[in-house]
């Protein structure tokens, strides 16, 4: 047990990144499960420190817990509504020569303004999963994979969401542009920039 407690700092540094609405004690207990699991699978011959190896087990368990217990799941209808709102906002903005307000969008679509606000803010619900880029298999512990994930952690939230959409969810550039609220050309440009950055660092 003492061997595990020395990694308390690692656990708290991980769970501190999650919103305070999640019980810290629950996240700690789940993190310990991930830590114990990492200890079972770790081999001292791996070309990486145990703390780096354990990080992905801990994050994986915490994300799994949140996915299974969160009541804040975004429905497909809300996603579709957000895309419709974004398109509508672009149309109104072009006509007015300035950015359209949420109230103007709600009047145009004949829906409640609160619903517009809710649809546009759903990113706050999914931002955790988007920002926590996980390796697809925890048994894949090569130094290259761990280095890649370390570099992904250094990306901005916007960059992580783009990479997550394109390479983890397998979305097209067009689909990704709708989610991020930018043009397909911008997605292509940003994606190339991020990949070049990763290649340079690796």
N, C-alpha and C positions, 0 to 999 in steps of 0.2 A: 504493500500500500504506500509506503514511504517513497518508493521509486516512482509511483504515479503522481504523488503530491508535488514533486519537484517541477511538474509541468503545469501547475496551477496558473502560472503567469501566461503561458501559451493559451490555455483555455479561456482565461478572462479577456485576453487581447482579441480572441476570435468572437466571443459572444458580445463584446462591447460594441461590435459593428452592427448589431441587430437592433431594431427599434425597441424602446423600453416597454412597449405593450406586451412583449413576450417575457414571461416570468424568468428571471435570471437563475433561480434555483433549478427550474426545470431544464433550462438550457445547459446548466452546469452538469446535471446528472446525465443528460443525453451525451454531452461532450466526453464524459468519463467512459461511457460505453464505447465511443469511437476510439478513445485513447487505449483502452484495454484491447480492443480489436486490433489496433495498430501494433500493439506490443506482441500479440500472438503471431502476426504475420511478418514482423520485422526480422530481417536477417542482417547481421553485422557486416556481412560481405557486400551489402549494397553500397554503392558509391554515393551515399547521401547520409546526412545526420538524421537521427531518429525524430527530432522535433519537426524537421521538414517532411519526413515520411508521415508522421502522425497528423500533421496539419490537415491533409486531405481526408483522412478518416473522420476526424472531428467535424470538419465542415460538412462532410457528407451526411453524418448522423444528424447534425443540427438542421440541415436543409430538409432531410427526410421527415423529421419531427414536425417542422413547420408546415410542410406540404400536407401531412396527414391530419394535422390538428387545426390548421388555420380555417377560420370561418369566412375569411375575406378572399374568396375565390372569384376571379373575374369570369363572368359568363361570356359565351360567344356573342350573345346579343349586345352586351356592353361594348365589346371590341368592335363589332360591326357599327354600332352607333357612333363610337369615337371616330372611326374612319369617315363616316358620313358627315359628322360635325366638322372635321378638318377640311374636307372638300368644300363644304358649304362656307366655311370661314374664308377660304381662299377666294371663292367666287364673290362674296360680299366685299372683301377687302379690295379686290380689283375694281369693283364698281365704285367704292367710296374713296379709293386712293389712300387708304389708311387701314390699319389692322382693325378688323371687326371685333366688337365686344361680345362676350358670351350672351348678354341680354339680346343683342341684335340677332345672334344665331338662333336663340330660342324662339324669338318672335317669327323668324323666317321659317323655321321648321315646325312651329306651332307646338312646341313642347316646353315643359317647365325648365326655367333657368337652372334650377338645382340639379336637374338630370344632366344638363350640359356640363355643369361643373364636375359632377360625379364621373361622367364618362371621360372627361379630359384629365382627371386626376388619377385614373386607375393605374398609371405607371407607378405611383407610390406603393401600390399593393404588390406589384410584381417586381419591383426594383431589386429585392433581395435575391430572388432566383436569377435575375439577369446579371447582377453584379458578381455573384459567386460562381465563377466559371469552374466547373469540376471536370476532372479527368473521367473518361467513360468507364474505366475499370480500375479499381483500387489495387488489383494485382499487377497492374502495369506500372512498375516502379523504376523504370530506367531513368538514368540521370537526365536524359534528353527530355522526357515527359515532365519531370519535376522542374527542370529549368524553364521549360515552356510555360508551365503554369505559374511559376514565380514571375515571369515577365508579363503574363496576362494580368496578374494582380496589380502591376504597376500602371496599367492603362487607366484612363479616365472612365467614369461611369458610362458616358456616351459611347466611347470606343468599345467598352466591354459589351454593351447592349447590341452594338452592330455585329461584333464577332459572334456573340451568342446566337443572334438571329440567323446569321448566314451559315455558320459552321456547326452549331449544336442543334438548331431547330431545322436546318436545311431549307430556309426560306430563300426565295429569289431576291434579287436586288430590288425589284419592283415591290414585292411584298414587304421587304425590310423598310423601304422608303416610306410606306404608308404608316408603319408602326412608329418610326422615328420622326415622322412629320417633316421629312426633307425630300428633295427630288431624287430620282434614280441616279442621275448624273453625280449628285453629291455623295450618294452611297458608294458608287464606284470609285470616286476620287478618294474618299475617306478610307475605304477598304484597302486600296492600293498603298496608301500612306501608312496605314497600320501594319500591313504585312511587311513593308520595307523596314519599318522601325523594328519589328520583331526579328527579322533576318539579320539586321545590323547588330542587335544586342546579343543574339545567339551565335 
